Amino acid sequence: MTKNYDLVVIGGGPAGYAAALYGSAAGLKVAIVEENKIGGTCLHVGCIPAKELLETASVLRSVRQAKDFGIAISQDPVIDLSISQNRKQTIIDQLFAGLNSLLAGRDVTIYSGTGLLGANRKIEIQQNGETEIIQGTNVLLATGSTPRTIQGFEIDGKTVMTSDEFLSIEKTPNRVAVIGGGAIGCEFASLLNDLGSSVTLLESLDEILPGCDKDVSTAVRRSFVKKGIDIQTGVQVEGHEGDAEKTTVSWSDKGQQNQLEVDLVVIAVGRAPNGHAAGLNDTEVVVDEKGFIEVDEKLRTNEKGVWAAGDVVNTPQLAHVGFAEGILVVKEILGESPVSIDPSTVPWCIYCDPEVAFAGLTEESAKAAGYTVAISKHRYSGNGRAMIIGETEGLVKVIAEADESGKAGRILGVHMAGPLVTEQLGQAYLAVNLEATVDEVANHIQAHPTLSELFGETVMSLTGRSLHG
């Protein structure tokens, strides 16, 4: 007999397992189909392993700076990446086991195999030559994404890698070219620089971190250059020639040809959605030319009872957006009429050094949307806590809507670069999404001395009165 479920989720990444857990908590009978491992890219070859290695780099920076705090180190610190990799895998294994335990505790049925959606919400599960059919009253497509590659750079896992392979390296390369200056590329460039590699960052656009506020991307660029990272923007990467040990990367910059011999090329040009991964034969589900599954603001596809969420839809490819979308789908199934997710207000965190975090409109996008804006910027160089921990680079920038007299009102965007800003974003995100005004936020007490009080100081200055600005 065909087993029936209230919700069948195809894909066990953040969007998929969030929907499964939330749906089961709400009393739905849920099944999840995953062809690899529950947790998806984020847990196994994405967010978690990347941030563990970046934390290794952070510890290494702290050891190198120990003398500034009166702590003598008899010799230069030496990193053993194999130990860091073992630690990374231990963390992944613990989270993986915990996630499977959670799903089992919620009575979510897990199917291992490739799930293929057909007509009438029937799902064919293929595994090791065997096939099983299950039925869903509702189906969520959460098939995720894979690293993009570029022509002329075949992935060999030795001299040319994507994030999948790079996050398992056990030896620090001497010379590296990172292709792509977005969030992933900047994280990898920062990590490699901390580990001791000579890094060249190649970006086709005119600035790194496209999509970030210009003041933030400029701050990160200046910090990178100060550390010795070679940043080449506005370039066209053309190919490479080499062997299993070294290769020479070629690129053009305004017609000028350039070459660089490196030990490793890391391709970090974004991720491609797996829009066709679930078959979709005999359905009305539409996949666009980029590979995204087309959905409306409630994440509904053209096929009745079929939804899509996470990296496979054209919204910010962030794990926490996947979580939120999975929850939204369940609320829609339950008839709770949830508020749609506004992509322009979701929180973003980038874990390079200095870190980057933001929510809401940039100065440029706010003006393009027709807002008259009031802007305030404060730097960490004047923040007591930043001085104490010895990390004073970066800034907080707040963008507010201004009335005809120039008085600042609703907070439209908050953009930060600096020490641990990824852990400071919460109050800024709430301010943007609750449409709070600068007067309302300025009334809140900020603990002192903290890094996060710089956000309060920046907002306070927009009221026309400030303490230190």
Legacy VTK file of the C-alpha trace (Angstrom):
# vtk DataFile Version 3.0
C-alpha trace
ASCII
DATASET POLYDATA
POINTS 469 float
0.000 0.000 0.000
1.107 3.552 -0.719
1.887 5.430 2.478
0.150 8.798 2.802
1.445 11.886 4.593
0.064 15.333 5.317
3.417 16.755 4.192
6.239 15.207 2.198
9.449 17.211 2.087
11.955 16.508 -0.687
15.329 17.693 0.577
16.736 17.580 4.098
18.579 20.897 4.301
17.555 23.865 6.485
14.309 24.630 4.627
13.358 20.953 4.499
14.116 19.880 8.037
12.695 23.118 9.484
9.397 22.418 7.719
9.461 18.793 8.884
10.122 19.683 12.529
7.664 22.579 12.599
4.989 20.600 10.776
5.294 17.607 13.072
5.140 19.918 16.114
1.851 21.213 14.723
0.448 17.692 14.475
1.030 16.946 10.794
2.113 13.489 9.637
5.426 14.269 7.908
7.963 12.442 5.764
11.277 13.760 4.527
13.215 12.394 1.544
16.974 13.048 1.390
19.442 11.559 -1.080
22.586 12.380 0.917
22.551 13.405 4.580
19.978 15.226 6.671
21.273 18.741 7.291
22.143 19.391 3.671
24.868 21.689 2.389
24.669 23.997 5.406
25.597 21.337 7.943
27.995 19.193 5.930
29.776 21.356 3.325
28.629 24.909 4.011
27.795 27.116 6.980
28.968 24.912 9.836
32.319 23.674 8.457
33.173 27.099 7.017
32.538 28.868 10.299
34.509 26.263 12.262
37.552 26.872 10.059
37.036 30.625 10.321
36.969 30.249 14.101
40.287 28.400 13.863
41.631 31.429 12.023
40.240 33.705 14.737
42.017 31.725 17.458
45.232 31.899 15.435
44.919 35.700 15.219
44.388 35.892 18.972
47.514 33.847 19.682
49.558 36.050 17.375
48.294 39.153 19.189
48.860 37.720 22.684
51.973 39.847 23.261
49.821 42.971 23.062
48.093 41.742 26.238
51.340 40.955 28.031
51.242 37.235 27.263
54.591 35.931 26.013
54.616 33.279 23.293
58.016 31.632 22.918
57.605 30.872 19.218
55.326 31.598 16.301
52.111 29.559 16.465
51.943 26.574 14.134
48.614 25.335 12.823
47.797 21.669 12.235
44.825 21.715 9.895
44.217 17.991 10.372
43.315 18.687 14.017
41.020 21.535 12.986
39.394 19.277 10.407
38.837 16.579 13.025
37.265 19.165 15.334
35.078 20.366 12.466
33.893 16.829 11.759
33.163 16.199 15.426
30.908 19.265 15.504
29.164 18.192 12.301
28.655 14.655 13.594
27.179 15.918 16.866
24.770 18.262 15.092
23.869 15.539 12.564
23.088 13.042 15.310
21.080 15.636 17.206
19.053 16.552 14.138
18.229 12.922 13.357
17.233 12.408 16.975
14.942 15.442 16.851
13.240 14.192 13.693
12.797 10.717 15.144
11.418 12.185 18.372
8.827 14.088 16.342
7.846 10.886 14.452
9.070 12.279 11.123
9.641 9.414 8.695
13.001 9.705 6.913
13.449 8.131 3.487
16.968 7.790 2.084
17.035 8.182 -1.672
16.215 10.502 -4.540
12.672 11.827 -4.399
10.959 12.412 -7.739
7.662 14.279 -7.791
5.027 13.183 -10.300
1.363 13.876 -10.911
-1.114 14.078 -8.036
1.669 14.652 -5.489
3.024 11.130 -5.748
6.715 10.838 -4.887
8.877 8.067 -6.289
11.869 7.325 -4.059
14.834 5.728 -5.807
17.646 4.119 -3.823
20.110 1.379 -4.822
17.988 0.237 -7.743
14.833 -0.054 -5.662
11.763 2.160 -5.890
9.090 3.096 -3.379
6.040 5.307 -3.897
4.581 7.601 -1.230
1.781 10.155 -1.395
1.600 13.655 0.042
-1.443 15.833 0.628
1.125 18.616 0.477
4.663 18.526 -0.920
7.563 20.869 -0.235
10.410 20.983 -2.749
13.590 21.919 -0.877
16.244 20.465 -3.168
18.850 23.137 -2.447
21.782 24.181 -4.577
25.284 23.219 -5.685
28.430 25.340 -6.134
28.614 27.148 -9.451
31.634 26.594 -11.642
33.052 28.683 -14.476
34.243 27.759 -17.930
37.924 26.971 -18.152
38.198 25.736 -14.575
37.414 22.045 -14.281
37.158 20.965 -10.655
39.890 18.407 -9.878
39.960 18.645 -6.093
43.702 19.325 -6.162
44.525 22.643 -7.787
40.959 23.742 -8.569
38.232 23.473 -5.922
34.789 24.693 -5.023
33.671 25.179 -1.435
32.797 21.473 -1.264
36.422 20.417 -1.616
38.076 23.458 -0.041
36.420 22.959 3.336
38.291 19.657 3.728
41.851 20.876 3.023
44.482 19.642 5.486
47.451 21.638 4.235
47.813 25.403 3.917
48.610 26.337 0.297
51.354 28.905 -0.291
49.698 30.904 -3.050
45.953 30.991 -3.773
43.641 32.654 -6.256
40.076 33.033 -4.987
37.680 33.698 -7.852
34.616 35.587 -6.647
34.488 38.495 -4.223
31.079 37.881 -2.697
30.361 36.565 0.784
31.861 33.102 0.236
34.921 34.403 -1.601
35.660 37.015 1.067
35.301 34.440 3.841
37.725 32.108 2.087
40.198 34.892 1.268
40.151 36.039 4.885
40.606 32.482 6.187
43.499 31.694 3.868
45.235 34.970 4.667
45.023 34.204 8.392
46.418 30.716 7.794
49.430 32.239 6.069
48.627 31.887 2.373
49.379 34.629 -0.133
45.924 35.447 -1.508
44.727 37.140 -4.691
40.990 37.834 -4.815
39.546 38.151 -8.342
36.125 39.758 -8.810
34.395 40.643 -12.090
32.403 43.532 -10.612
33.885 46.877 -9.593
33.724 46.152 -5.864
33.862 43.176 -3.530
30.784 42.214 -1.501
28.234 43.330 -4.094
24.889 43.970 -2.438
26.477 45.336 0.714
26.346 49.017 1.549
29.275 50.776 -0.099
30.707 52.046 3.198
30.792 48.480 4.521
32.405 46.946 1.435
34.959 49.785 1.406
35.811 49.112 5.056
36.342 45.413 4.368
38.429 46.129 1.287
40.697 48.508 3.202
41.161 45.946 5.956
41.936 43.184 3.455
44.517 45.322 1.658
46.134 46.238 4.990
46.506 42.509 5.702
48.180 41.906 2.355
45.302 40.417 0.369
45.662 41.395 -3.288
42.231 42.470 -4.564
41.620 42.707 -8.299
38.146 43.982 -9.226
36.570 44.569 -12.627
38.515 41.674 -14.124
37.626 38.875 -16.514
39.060 35.496 -15.559
39.966 33.539 -18.685
41.388 30.171 -17.647
44.392 28.384 -16.237
47.168 26.009 -17.261
49.138 23.726 -15.008
49.447 20.318 -13.408
48.459 18.600 -10.171
50.932 20.719 -8.176
50.666 24.267 -9.531
48.721 26.200 -12.122
48.836 29.628 -13.766
45.633 31.676 -13.738
45.029 34.190 -16.530
42.759 37.226 -16.395
42.274 40.512 -18.223
41.837 43.932 -16.662
40.704 46.686 -19.039
42.439 44.899 -21.898
45.648 44.208 -19.990
46.573 40.546 -19.653
47.683 39.194 -16.277
48.954 35.844 -15.057
49.667 34.390 -11.635
51.109 31.029 -10.637
49.277 29.521 -7.665
49.068 26.273 -5.734
45.300 26.440 -5.522
42.336 28.061 -7.254
39.148 28.353 -5.211
35.972 28.951 -7.219
33.539 31.025 -5.130
31.061 32.444 -7.640
27.833 31.519 -5.896
25.523 28.531 -5.949
23.239 27.121 -8.653
19.701 26.034 -7.657
18.778 22.370 -8.097
15.444 23.169 -9.699
15.126 19.960 -11.696
16.457 17.608 -9.008
12.993 16.346 -8.048
12.000 15.295 -11.574
8.708 17.244 -11.714
7.399 15.189 -14.654
3.665 15.532 -15.299
3.409 18.501 -12.933
2.715 22.201 -13.414
5.838 23.185 -11.475
7.853 25.735 -13.491
11.649 26.001 -13.369
13.082 29.225 -14.817
16.140 29.575 -17.056
18.432 29.981 -14.040
17.210 26.780 -12.419
14.975 28.356 -9.762
11.525 26.913 -9.075
8.962 29.654 -9.633
6.794 30.474 -6.615
4.491 33.255 -5.460
4.961 35.329 -2.301
3.559 32.431 -0.254
6.056 29.989 -1.844
3.325 28.171 -3.806
4.237 26.635 -7.167
1.800 26.344 -10.075
0.997 22.790 -8.954
-1.781 22.654 -6.362
-0.495 21.558 -2.968
3.159 21.842 -3.992
5.478 24.430 -2.459
9.165 25.245 -2.771
11.593 26.856 -0.337
15.280 27.416 0.399
18.082 27.776 -2.136
15.925 26.335 -4.915
13.739 29.478 -5.010
14.948 32.945 -5.993
15.262 34.419 -2.520
18.456 35.072 -0.516
20.402 31.801 -0.378
20.846 31.828 3.383
20.225 28.955 5.793
18.126 31.086 8.127
15.968 32.231 5.215
15.426 28.537 4.471
14.347 27.982 8.087
11.867 30.855 7.859
10.505 29.705 4.505
10.007 26.142 5.726
8.021 27.456 8.690
6.007 29.777 6.451
4.970 26.858 4.223
3.704 24.876 7.212
1.732 27.882 8.462
0.181 28.232 5.014
-0.757 24.540 4.987
-2.390 25.020 8.388
-4.349 28.024 7.102
-2.703 30.480 9.487
-2.140 33.180 6.817
1.449 34.087 7.762
3.052 37.336 6.695
5.184 36.851 3.569
8.948 37.151 3.923
10.381 40.402 2.576
13.782 39.523 1.025
14.988 43.103 1.503
14.764 42.902 5.293
16.309 39.495 6.048
19.501 39.427 8.143
22.840 38.797 6.427
26.032 37.672 8.171
29.471 37.309 6.574
32.211 35.818 8.738
35.376 37.236 7.211
37.650 39.461 9.303
36.279 42.064 9.804
32.843 40.499 10.014
29.889 41.963 8.111
26.235 42.001 9.169
23.246 43.925 7.861
19.494 44.069 7.494
17.326 46.346 5.390
18.043 48.813 2.628
21.455 50.161 1.718
21.869 53.896 1.266
21.845 53.442 -2.505
18.796 51.154 -2.610
16.849 53.396 -0.204
17.416 56.412 -2.438
16.574 54.353 -5.543
13.291 53.374 -3.861
12.411 57.054 -3.536
13.180 57.624 0.131
14.690 60.808 1.467
17.205 59.487 3.950
19.072 60.528 7.068
22.314 58.688 7.724
24.558 58.215 10.735
27.888 56.401 10.916
30.014 55.606 13.956
33.330 53.736 13.993
34.515 51.081 16.419
37.753 53.015 16.928
35.944 55.019 19.632
34.208 52.078 21.287
35.610 51.049 24.679
34.882 47.333 24.307
36.481 47.269 20.836
39.613 48.856 22.309
39.680 46.305 25.118
39.581 43.320 22.767
41.975 45.009 20.366
39.674 45.062 17.340
38.793 48.626 16.419
38.352 48.458 12.643
34.907 48.917 11.150
31.733 50.916 11.575
27.998 50.913 12.190
25.830 52.734 9.659
22.118 53.410 10.168
19.840 54.600 7.379
16.509 56.177 8.332
13.646 57.729 6.431
13.647 61.528 6.718
10.657 63.836 6.506
10.523 67.156 4.640
12.297 68.950 7.481
15.089 66.357 7.498
14.021 64.755 10.779
14.875 61.061 10.919
12.029 58.607 11.460
11.658 54.941 10.555
14.853 52.883 10.420
15.268 51.484 6.900
18.596 49.704 7.139
21.478 48.885 9.471
24.908 47.942 8.121
27.910 46.891 10.159
31.499 45.834 9.600
33.698 45.075 12.559
34.319 42.842 15.555
31.631 40.196 16.146
28.980 42.187 14.302
27.270 38.922 13.321
26.383 38.548 17.016
25.170 42.167 17.266
22.660 42.134 14.429
19.610 40.984 16.422
18.450 44.353 17.714
19.121 45.997 14.350
17.106 43.329 12.540
14.203 43.796 14.940
14.338 47.566 14.486
14.119 47.247 10.700
11.386 44.609 10.673
9.272 46.228 13.384
9.551 49.512 11.454
10.862 51.197 14.577
11.759 54.882 14.564
15.063 56.315 15.710
13.314 57.946 18.692
11.903 54.595 19.831
15.220 52.753 19.579
17.183 55.612 21.157
15.085 55.229 24.305
16.448 51.724 24.872
19.319 51.328 27.325
22.491 49.842 25.848
24.768 47.918 28.219
28.240 49.392 28.704
30.913 48.571 27.800
29.717 46.488 24.862
30.301 46.395 21.154
26.558 46.552 20.552
26.185 49.946 22.223
27.679 51.455 19.080
24.386 50.671 17.325
22.500 52.582 20.021
24.935 55.484 19.776
24.534 55.612 15.997
20.740 55.635 16.263
20.812 58.245 19.024
22.758 60.651 16.843
19.909 60.506 14.309
17.583 62.026 16.913
19.694 65.179 16.852
21.317 64.452 20.193
24.224 62.153 20.879
26.774 61.450 23.575
30.016 60.853 21.726
29.228 61.645 18.082
LINES 1 470
469 0 1 2 3 4 5 6 7 8 9 10 11 12 13 14 15 16 17 18 19 20 21 22 23 24 25 26 27 28 29 30 31 32 33 34 35 36 37 38 39 40 41 42 43 44 45 46 47 48 49 50 51 52 53 54 55 56 57 58 59 60 61 62 63 64 65 66 67 68 69 70 71 72 73 74 75 76 77 78 79 80 81 82 83 84 85 86 87 88 89 90 91 92 93 94 95 96 97 98 99 100 101 102 103 104 105 106 107 108 109 110 111 112 113 114 115 116 117 118 119 120 121 122 123 124 125 126 127 128 129 130 131 132 133 134 135 136 137 138 139 140 141 142 143 144 145 146 147 148 149 150 151 152 153 154 155 156 157 158 159 160 161 162 163 164 165 166 167 168 169 170 171 172 173 174 175 176 177 178 179 180 181 182 183 184 185 186 187 188 189 190 191 192 193 194 195 196 197 198 199 200 201 202 203 204 205 206 207 208 209 210 211 212 213 214 215 216 217 218 219 220 221 222 223 224 225 226 227 228 229 230 231 232 233 234 235 236 237 238 239 240 241 242 243 244 245 246 247 248 249 250 251 252 253 254 255 256 257 258 259 260 261 262 263 264 265 266 267 268 269 270 271 272 273 274 275 276 277 278 279 280 281 282 283 284 285 286 287 288 289 290 291 292 293 294 295 296 297 298 299 300 301 302 303 304 305 306 307 308 309 310 311 312 313 314 315 316 317 318 319 320 321 322 323 324 325 326 327 328 329 330 331 332 333 334 335 336 337 338 339 340 341 342 343 344 345 346 347 348 349 350 351 352 353 354 355 356 357 358 359 360 361 362 363 364 365 366 367 368 369 370 371 372 373 374 375 376 377 378 379 380 381 382 383 384 385 386 387 388 389 390 391 392 393 394 395 396 397 398 399 400 401 402 403 404 405 406 407 408 409 410 411 412 413 414 415 416 417 418 419 420 421 422 423 424 425 426 427 428 429 430 431 432 433 434 435 436 437 438 439 440 441 442 443 444 445 446 447 448 449 450 451 452 453 454 455 456 457 458 459 460 461 462 463 464 465 466 467 468
